[in-house]
Amino acid sequence: MKYQEFIENVKDYISSQLNNGQKVVINPVTKNNGIIYDGLFIVDPILNVSPTIYLNSYYHRYLSGVSMEDIYDDILNAYRTNLPKQDFDVSVFTDFSKAESRIVMKLINQKRNEALLQDVPHISYLDLAIVFVCSVTEFLHEYATILIHNQHLSLWDISQEKLYQIAMNNTPKLLPYEFESMEHILKEMTNQKFPWLDEIQMYVLTNRLKIHGACCLVYPGLLEMLSEKLDSDLVIIPSSIHEVLIIPERTTRNKYSFCEFEDMIHEVNDTQLSDDEILGDHAYLYKRDTGILQF
């Protein structure tokens, strides 16, 4: 079955299971790095919000042998599980006095998001960009956000500089960093030892939700503090938008070159990440004597 036929079959079946004036709508949704997914929405006349169910991954499951009946059931279960119990209070976003405390930052790749960056306030950061979102949840187990566009600055009557100041203040508080050794993380996951970690120290930097945790890189004073803690300059690997790897530079001397690190980044980007999770293509070096991050 071709993809378009798959989409039509899903739409027809889900529509047949609805009632009370509900309607299925499928629209393209642009994600990070310009990746476009087909999002299924169930429009309900008594609710102003609906979970978005991306169909592309379901099609890959179909191609791998999962039956259409199971896919239909999974889509309906995903909808019911994530369906809000009440209307979304739009004033959480439209009213700046309510939105201000919810504004945070995230890091994305500049080159892969050139079109998006023409329409959103952003701050260049090496080959990356800091963009801004407003959380519409309470920073607990969920993390749903609305991307802030240039038009929203006009709506709120604030400048990009003010937006940046707010986000720089909020983000470390609402999404505090987590910093753990790779050895500890792997041991907890597998209860095994990894001898190669005896040769090179490696740490994972993310936030407590482990969502868009790479943004911890820009937290004020954090890299300086980590470089002092590890007593070294820092090699930083942008493993995804959700985390970065940090390696004390002193442990890499005569073992790994920057070219080898960048080969590793390209391989991970090509084979381990979905396209919308890719952050960068370069390794970075934080020099603690100057406080400068470079690539």
Sine and cosine of phi, psi and omega as CSV:
sin_phi,cos_phi,sin_psi,cos_psi,sin_omega,cos_omega
0.00,0.00,0.78,-0.63,0.04,-1.00
-0.96,0.30,0.32,-0.95,-0.12,-0.99
-0.88,0.48,-0.69,0.73,-0.04,-1.00
-0.90,0.44,-0.62,0.78,0.06,-1.00
-0.91,0.42,-0.63,0.78,0.05,-1.00
-0.85,0.52,-0.72,0.69,0.00,-1.00
-0.87,0.49,-0.70,0.72,-0.02,-1.00
-0.90,0.43,-0.63,0.77,0.02,-1.00
-0.90,0.44,-0.68,0.73,0.03,-1.00
-0.88,0.48,-0.74,0.67,-0.02,-1.00
-0.86,0.51,-0.70,0.71,-0.02,-1.00
-0.90,0.43,-0.69,0.72,-0.05,-1.00
-0.93,0.37,-0.74,0.68,-0.02,-1.00
-0.88,0.47,-0.63,0.77,0.04,-1.00
-0.87,0.50,-0.61,0.79,-0.03,-1.00
-0.93,0.36,-0.29,0.96,-0.05,-1.00
-0.99,-0.13,0.01,1.00,-0.08,-1.00
-0.99,-0.15,0.24,-0.97,0.05,-1.00
-0.47,-0.88,-0.10,-1.00,0.07,-1.00
0.82,0.57,0.59,0.80,0.10,-1.00
0.98,0.18,0.15,0.99,0.03,-1.00
-0.94,0.35,0.49,-0.87,-0.05,-1.00
-0.63,-0.77,0.63,-0.78,0.04,-1.00
-1.00,-0.03,0.76,-0.66,0.06,-1.00
-0.79,-0.62,0.70,-0.71,0.07,-1.00
-0.87,-0.49,0.87,-0.50,-0.03,-1.00
-0.76,-0.65,0.52,-0.86,0.11,-0.99
-0.94,0.35,0.64,-0.77,0.03,-1.00
-0.81,-0.58,0.84,-0.54,0.01,-1.00
-1.00,0.07,0.84,-0.55,-0.01,-1.00
-0.96,-0.26,-0.14,-0.99,0.01,-1.00
-0.84,0.55,0.51,-0.86,0.00,-1.00
0.90,0.44,0.38,0.92,0.06,-1.00
0.96,0.29,0.24,0.97,-0.01,-1.00
-0.98,0.22,0.73,-0.68,-0.04,-1.00
-0.94,-0.34,0.82,-0.58,0.07,-1.00
-0.91,-0.41,0.40,-0.92,0.11,-0.99
-1.00,-0.04,0.90,-0.43,-0.03,-1.00
-0.98,-0.18,0.76,-0.65,0.07,-1.00
-0.99,-0.11,0.79,-0.61,0.05,-1.00
-0.86,-0.51,0.62,-0.78,0.12,-0.99
-0.95,-0.31,0.95,-0.31,-0.05,-1.00
-0.99,0.14,0.86,-0.51,-0.03,-1.00
-0.91,-0.41,0.81,-0.59,-0.06,-1.00
-0.90,0.43,-0.28,0.96,-0.03,-1.00
-0.98,-0.22,0.01,1.00,0.06,-1.00
-0.76,-0.65,0.58,-0.82,-0.01,-1.00
-0.99,-0.15,0.20,0.98,-0.02,-1.00
-0.56,-0.83,0.49,-0.87,0.01,-1.00
-0.57,-0.82,0.61,-0.79,0.10,-0.99
-0.90,0.45,0.54,-0.84,0.06,-1.00
-0.99,-0.12,0.80,-0.59,0.00,-1.00
-0.91,-0.42,0.92,-0.40,-0.07,-1.00
-0.99,0.11,0.81,-0.59,-0.15,-0.99
-1.00,0.05,-0.32,0.95,-0.09,-1.00
-0.85,0.53,-0.70,0.72,-0.01,-1.00
-0.92,0.39,-0.54,0.84,0.04,-1.00
-0.92,0.39,-0.57,0.82,0.04,-1.00
-0.92,0.40,-0.64,0.77,0.06,-1.00
-0.88,0.47,-0.59,0.80,0.06,-1.00
-0.91,0.41,-0.64,0.77,0.06,-1.00
-0.87,0.49,-0.70,0.71,0.00,-1.00
-0.90,0.44,-0.45,0.89,0.01,-1.00
-1.00,0.10,-0.03,1.00,0.10,-0.99
0.90,-0.44,-0.03,1.00,0.02,-1.00
-0.95,0.31,0.69,-0.73,-0.06,-1.00
-0.95,0.32,0.43,-0.90,0.04,-1.00
-0.90,0.45,-0.56,0.83,0.02,-1.00
-0.88,0.48,-0.69,0.73,0.03,-1.00
-0.92,0.39,-0.60,0.80,0.03,-1.00
-0.91,0.41,-0.69,0.73,0.06,-1.00
-0.85,0.53,-0.73,0.68,-0.02,-1.00
-0.88,0.47,-0.67,0.75,-0.03,-1.00
-0.91,0.41,-0.63,0.78,0.01,-1.00
-0.91,0.41,-0.70,0.71,0.02,-1.00
-0.91,0.42,-0.63,0.77,0.05,-1.00
-0.91,0.42,-0.64,0.77,0.02,-1.00
-0.90,0.44,-0.65,0.76,0.03,-1.00
-0.90,0.44,-0.75,0.66,-0.06,-1.00
-0.92,0.39,-0.60,0.80,-0.02,-1.00
-0.92,0.38,-0.60,0.80,-0.10,-1.00
-0.98,-0.18,0.07,1.00,-0.03,-1.00
-0.93,0.36,0.84,-0.54,0.06,-1.00
-0.89,0.46,0.50,-0.87,-0.02,-1.00
-1.00,0.05,-0.17,0.99,0.00,-1.00
-0.46,-0.89,0.19,-0.98,0.02,-1.00
-0.87,0.50,0.49,-0.87,0.11,-0.99
-0.98,0.19,0.78,-0.63,0.02,-1.00
-0.98,0.19,0.99,-0.15,-0.10,-0.99
-0.91,0.42,-0.34,0.94,0.00,-1.00
-0.92,0.39,-0.33,0.95,0.09,-1.00
-0.84,0.54,-0.48,0.88,0.00,-1.00
-0.96,-0.27,-0.65,0.76,-0.10,-1.00
-0.97,0.24,-0.49,0.87,0.00,-1.00
-1.00,-0.01,0.94,-0.34,-0.09,-1.00
-0.87,0.49,-0.53,0.85,0.01,-1.00
-0.89,0.45,-0.44,0.90,0.07,-1.00
-1.00,-0.01,-0.56,0.83,-0.08,-1.00
-0.97,0.23,-0.50,0.87,-0.17,-0.99
-0.81,0.59,-0.69,0.73,-0.06,-1.00
-0.97,0.26,-0.09,1.00,-0.06,-1.00
-0.95,-0.32,0.00,1.00,-0.08,-1.00
-0.99,0.14,0.81,-0.58,0.02,-1.00
-0.70,-0.72,0.10,-0.99,-0.05,-1.00
-0.95,-0.31,0.32,-0.95,0.27,-0.96
-0.54,-0.84,0.34,-0.94,-0.01,-1.00
-0.96,-0.28,0.70,-0.71,0.09,-1.00
-0.70,-0.72,0.18,-0.98,0.00,-1.00
-0.99,0.13,0.75,-0.66,-0.04,-1.00
-0.91,0.41,-0.80,0.61,-0.12,-0.99
-0.89,0.45,-0.63,0.77,-0.05,-1.00
-0.97,0.26,-0.18,0.98,-0.05,-1.00
-0.81,-0.58,0.52,0.86,-0.07,-1.00
-0.83,0.55,-0.70,0.72,-0.03,-1.00
-0.91,0.41,-0.70,0.71,0.01,-1.00
-0.87,0.49,-0.68,0.73,-0.11,-0.99
-0.92,0.39,-0.26,0.97,0.09,-1.00
-0.95,0.31,-0.31,0.95,-0.13,-0.99
-0.89,-0.46,0.01,1.00,-0.02,-1.00
-0.77,-0.64,0.57,-0.82,0.11,-0.99
-0.90,0.43,0.66,-0.75,-0.04,-1.00
-0.38,-0.92,0.33,-0.94,0.06,-1.00
-0.84,-0.54,0.82,-0.57,0.04,-1.00
-0.93,0.38,0.64,-0.77,-0.01,-1.00
-0.59,-0.81,0.99,-0.10,-0.15,-0.99
0.83,0.55,-0.79,-0.61,0.04,-1.00
-1.00,-0.06,0.21,0.98,0.00,-1.00
-0.94,-0.34,0.01,-1.00,0.06,-1.00
-0.61,-0.79,0.67,-0.74,0.14,-0.99
-1.00,0.04,0.84,-0.54,0.10,-0.99
-0.87,-0.50,0.12,-0.99,-0.20,-0.98
-0.78,-0.62,0.63,-0.77,0.02,-1.00
-0.72,-0.70,0.34,-0.94,0.09,-1.00
-0.90,-0.43,0.85,-0.53,0.02,-1.00
-0.96,0.28,0.69,-0.72,0.08,-1.00
-0.94,-0.34,0.26,0.97,0.11,-0.99
-0.86,-0.51,-0.16,-0.99,-0.11,-0.99
-0.96,-0.28,0.37,0.93,0.04,-1.00
0.86,0.52,0.58,0.81,0.07,-1.00
-0.97,-0.23,-0.93,-0.36,-0.05,-1.00
-1.00,0.05,-0.35,0.94,0.00,-1.00
-0.98,-0.19,0.32,-0.95,0.06,-1.00
-0.47,-0.89,0.99,0.13,0.05,-1.00
-0.96,-0.28,0.73,-0.69,-0.08,-1.00
-0.72,-0.69,0.32,-0.95,0.14,-0.99
-0.89,-0.46,0.81,-0.59,0.02,-1.00
-0.94,0.34,0.71,-0.70,-0.02,-1.00
-1.00,0.06,0.82,-0.57,0.03,-1.00
-0.97,-0.24,0.19,-0.98,0.00,-1.00
-0.84,0.55,-0.60,0.80,-0.03,-1.00
-0.90,0.44,-0.45,0.89,0.00,-1.00
-0.95,0.31,-0.52,0.85,0.07,-1.00
-0.89,0.45,-0.61,0.79,0.06,-1.00
-0.92,0.40,-0.67,0.74,0.02,-1.00
-0.86,0.50,-0.68,0.74,-0.04,-1.00
-1.00,0.06,-0.20,0.98,-0.04,-1.00
0.85,0.53,0.78,0.63,0.08,-1.00
-0.76,-0.65,0.31,-0.95,0.01,-1.00
-1.00,-0.04,0.25,-0.97,0.09,-1.00
-0.89,0.45,-0.60,0.80,0.01,-1.00
-0.88,0.47,-0.66,0.75,0.04,-1.00
-0.91,0.42,-0.67,0.74,0.03,-1.00
-0.86,0.52,-0.71,0.71,0.00,-1.00
-0.88,0.48,-0.69,0.72,0.01,-1.00
-0.88,0.48,-0.68,0.73,0.00,-1.00
-0.90,0.44,-0.74,0.68,-0.04,-1.00
-0.91,0.41,-0.63,0.78,0.00,-1.00
-0.91,0.41,-0.50,0.86,0.05,-1.00
-0.98,0.20,-0.67,0.74,-0.09,-1.00
-0.96,0.28,-0.69,0.72,-0.25,-0.97
-0.87,0.49,-0.75,0.66,0.01,-1.00
-0.88,0.47,-0.45,0.89,0.01,-1.00
-0.98,0.18,-0.71,0.70,-0.05,-1.00
-0.98,0.20,-0.52,0.85,-0.03,-1.00
-0.79,-0.62,0.93,0.38,-0.06,-1.00
-0.88,0.48,0.49,-0.87,-0.08,-1.00
-0.96,0.27,0.41,-0.91,0.19,-0.98
-0.81,-0.59,0.67,-0.74,-0.08,-1.00
-0.67,-0.74,0.93,-0.36,-0.05,-1.00
-0.69,-0.72,0.45,-0.89,0.05,-1.00
-0.95,0.31,0.58,-0.82,0.05,-1.00
-0.87,0.49,-0.59,0.80,0.01,-1.00
-0.87,0.50,-0.69,0.72,0.00,-1.00
-0.90,0.43,-0.70,0.71,-0.02,-1.00
-0.89,0.46,-0.72,0.69,-0.03,-1.00
-0.92,0.39,-0.59,0.81,0.01,-1.00
-0.91,0.42,-0.65,0.76,0.04,-1.00
-0.91,0.42,-0.59,0.81,-0.04,-1.00
-0.97,0.24,-0.61,0.79,-0.16,-0.99
-0.85,-0.53,-0.24,0.97,-0.08,-1.00
0.84,0.54,0.56,0.83,0.04,-1.00
-0.83,-0.56,0.29,-0.96,0.09,-1.00
-0.98,-0.18,0.50,-0.87,-0.02,-1.00
-0.82,-0.58,0.99,-0.14,-0.11,-0.99
-0.83,0.55,-0.53,0.85,-0.04,-1.00
-0.89,0.45,-0.36,0.93,0.04,-1.00
-0.98,0.21,-0.14,0.99,0.12,-0.99
-0.96,0.27,-0.38,0.92,-0.05,-1.00
-1.00,0.05,-0.45,0.89,-0.08,-1.00
-0.58,-0.82,0.80,-0.60,0.06,-1.00
-0.97,0.23,0.70,-0.72,0.00,-1.00
-0.64,-0.77,0.69,-0.72,-0.03,-1.00
-0.78,-0.63,0.42,-0.91,0.03,-1.00
-0.93,-0.37,0.81,-0.59,0.07,-1.00
-0.93,-0.37,0.84,-0.55,0.03,-1.00
-0.47,-0.88,-0.16,-0.99,0.12,-0.99
-0.95,-0.30,0.06,-1.00,-0.14,-0.99
-0.93,0.37,-0.38,0.93,0.07,-1.00
-1.00,0.02,-0.23,0.97,-0.04,-1.00
0.86,0.52,0.54,0.84,0.06,-1.00
-0.81,-0.59,0.85,-0.53,-0.08,-1.00
0.80,0.60,0.62,0.79,-0.02,-1.00
-0.96,0.27,-0.21,0.98,0.06,-1.00
-0.88,0.48,-0.37,0.93,-0.01,-1.00
-0.90,0.44,-0.27,0.96,0.06,-1.00
-0.85,0.53,-0.38,0.93,0.04,-1.00
-0.81,0.59,-0.53,0.85,-0.10,-1.00
-0.99,-0.14,0.07,1.00,0.03,-1.00
-0.89,0.46,0.74,-0.67,-0.07,-1.00
-0.83,0.56,0.81,-0.58,0.10,-1.00
0.97,0.25,-0.03,1.00,-0.11,-0.99
-0.94,0.33,-0.73,0.68,0.00,-1.00
-0.89,0.45,-0.60,0.80,0.05,-1.00
-0.88,0.48,-0.71,0.71,-0.01,-1.00
-0.90,0.43,-0.67,0.74,-0.02,-1.00
-0.93,0.37,-0.60,0.80,0.01,-1.00
-0.92,0.40,-0.57,0.82,0.07,-1.00
-0.94,0.34,-0.66,0.75,0.00,-1.00
-0.88,0.47,-0.65,0.76,-0.03,-1.00
-1.00,-0.03,-0.08,1.00,0.03,-1.00
0.81,0.58,0.77,0.64,-0.07,-1.00
-0.23,-0.97,0.39,-0.92,0.33,-0.94
-0.89,0.45,0.29,-0.96,-0.12,-0.99
-0.85,-0.53,0.78,-0.63,0.22,-0.98
-1.00,-0.01,0.78,-0.63,-0.07,-1.00
-0.86,-0.51,0.82,-0.57,-0.02,-1.00
-0.95,-0.30,0.89,-0.46,0.02,-1.00
-0.98,0.20,0.99,0.11,-0.14,-0.99
-0.95,0.31,-0.47,0.88,0.11,-0.99
-0.14,-0.99,0.04,-1.00,0.08,-1.00
-0.91,0.41,-0.27,0.96,-0.11,-0.99
-1.00,-0.08,-0.27,0.96,-0.05,-1.00
-0.26,-0.97,0.34,-0.94,0.18,-0.98
-0.79,-0.62,0.43,-0.90,0.10,-1.00
-0.99,-0.16,0.65,-0.76,0.01,-1.00
-0.84,-0.55,0.78,-0.63,-0.04,-1.00
-0.80,-0.60,0.81,-0.59,0.11,-0.99
-0.86,0.51,0.83,-0.56,-0.09,-1.00
-0.86,0.52,-0.53,0.85,-0.03,-1.00
-0.90,0.44,-0.40,0.92,0.00,-1.00
-1.00,0.08,-0.12,0.99,-0.04,-1.00
-0.98,-0.19,-0.20,0.98,-0.09,-1.00
-0.87,0.49,0.71,-0.70,0.01,-1.00
0.91,0.42,0.21,0.98,0.02,-1.00
-0.85,-0.52,-0.74,0.68,-0.05,-1.00
-0.71,-0.70,0.62,-0.78,0.09,-1.00
-0.98,-0.20,0.25,-0.97,0.04,-1.00
-0.88,0.47,-0.56,0.83,0.03,-1.00
-0.87,0.49,-0.63,0.77,0.01,-1.00
-0.93,0.38,-0.62,0.78,0.06,-1.00
-0.90,0.44,-0.65,0.76,-0.03,-1.00
-0.95,0.32,-0.55,0.84,0.12,-0.99
-0.88,0.48,-0.65,0.76,0.02,-1.00
-0.91,0.42,-0.66,0.75,0.02,-1.00
-0.88,0.48,-0.70,0.71,-0.01,-1.00
-0.90,0.44,-0.64,0.77,0.00,-1.00
-0.91,0.42,-0.69,0.73,0.01,-1.00
-0.90,0.43,-0.69,0.72,0.02,-1.00
-0.86,0.51,-0.62,0.78,-0.07,-1.00
-0.98,0.18,-0.47,0.88,-0.18,-0.98
-0.86,-0.50,-0.37,0.93,-0.14,-0.99
-0.92,-0.39,-0.33,0.94,-0.09,-1.00
-0.93,-0.36,0.53,-0.85,0.24,-0.97
-0.95,0.30,0.44,-0.90,-0.13,-0.99
-0.85,0.53,-0.54,0.84,-0.05,-1.00
-0.99,0.14,-0.02,1.00,0.03,-1.00
-0.99,-0.17,-0.14,0.99,-0.05,-1.00
-0.94,0.35,0.74,-0.68,0.02,-1.00
-0.98,-0.20,-0.88,0.48,-0.09,-1.00
-0.61,-0.79,0.12,-0.99,-0.04,-1.00
-0.89,-0.46,0.01,1.00,-0.09,-1.00
-0.82,-0.58,0.50,-0.87,0.23,-0.97
-0.99,0.12,0.50,-0.87,-0.01,-1.00
-0.88,-0.47,0.39,-0.92,0.04,-1.00
-0.79,-0.61,0.84,-0.55,0.09,-1.00
-0.99,-0.14,0.87,-0.49,0.00,-1.00
-0.99,-0.10,0.92,-0.40,-0.11,-0.99
-0.96,0.27,-0.34,0.94,0.00,-1.00
-0.97,0.26,-0.41,0.91,0.02,-1.00
-0.94,-0.34,-0.30,0.95,-0.07,-1.00
0.95,0.31,0.40,0.92,-0.06,-1.00
-0.94,-0.33,0.71,-0.71,0.13,-0.99
-0.98,-0.18,0.76,-0.65,-0.08,-1.00
-0.62,-0.79,0.24,-0.97,0.11,-0.99
-0.63,-0.78,0.00,0.00,0.00,0.00
